[in-house]
Amino acid sequence: MLNDQEKVSKALKFSDILITVMVAIVFGLIYKFWGSVYGVVSPLFLKADQLTYGMWFIAGPIAFLLIRKPGVALLAELAASSVSALIGSEWGIQTFVYGIVQGLGCEIIFALFLYRNYSLIVAGVAGLMSGVGSFVVDLAYGYANYELWMLVYKYGLRMISSFVIAGVFAYLLVRALEKTGVTKLIRPVSKSEYASLND
């Protein structure tokens, strides 16, 4: 049996949408300027830039881990990519397409766990699936036309980044926010929720 504090409606409220959009705006701006990091890392070794990709997938996992409701991950990634596109992303309208597919990849994982699992592993897999979503769009646009070894190498690096940055780092960031008590302004936090975040 769930206690009264845990019987929280999964329906999105206006405040949930507003917080999600605020998260999206912050990361949309980061997405815009993250390209410079991409450029700095690129010369380090072959396809080193792929290790930066996880940052472009982080809005969805963070928004969900904060709000813990259906649709939030997709909405956050879609909104963040839209902000990035509107302020002049070098990838233009494609940014919006990537946002939809990456957000869906992330959302599917949280849905598989009925939006009740907020552990590090689930966050990592959600981040990873955002990376898989980006690979699907790359295929559609013809950006993944490589020999097999290069395909595995390039997207292997991207998947590592997706798991670590969009998953593990997102989880740790939300955990840090939990400890400050900031998230009490967003949602009620029960002892069992703290326990799940510490799993």
Stockholm file with secondary structure:
# STOCKHOLM 1.0

chainA/1-199         MLNDQEKVSKALKFSDILITVMVAIVFGLIYKFWGSVYGVVSPLFLKADQLTYGMWFIAGPIAFLLIRKPGVALLAELAASSVSALIGSEWGIQTFVYGIVQGLGCEIIFALFLYRNYSLIVAGVAGLMSGVGSFVVDLAYGYANYELWMLVYKYGLRMISSFVIAGVFAYLLVRALEKTGVTKLIRPVSKSEYASLND
#=GR chainA/1-199 SS CCCTTTCCCCSCCHHHHHHHHHHHHHHHHHHHHHHHHHHHHGGGSTTGGGGGGGGGGCHHHHHHHHHCCTTHHHHHHHHHHHHHHHTTCTTTTHHHHHHHHHHHHHHHHHHHTTTCCCCHHHHHHHHHHHHHHHHHHHHHHTTTCCCHHHHHHHHHHHHHHIIIIIIIIHHHHHHHHHHHTGGGGTSCCCHHHHHHHTC
#=GC SS_cons         CCCTTTCCCCSCCHHHHHHHHHHHHHHHHHHHHHHHHHHHHGGGSTTGGGGGGGGGGCHHHHHHHHHCCTTHHHHHHHHHHHHHHHTTCTTTTHHHHHHHHHHHHHHHHHHHTTTCCCCHHHHHHHHHHHHHHHHHHHHHHTTTCCCHHHHHHHHHHHHHHIIIIIIIIHHHHHHHHHHHTGGGGTSCCCHHHHHHHTC
//
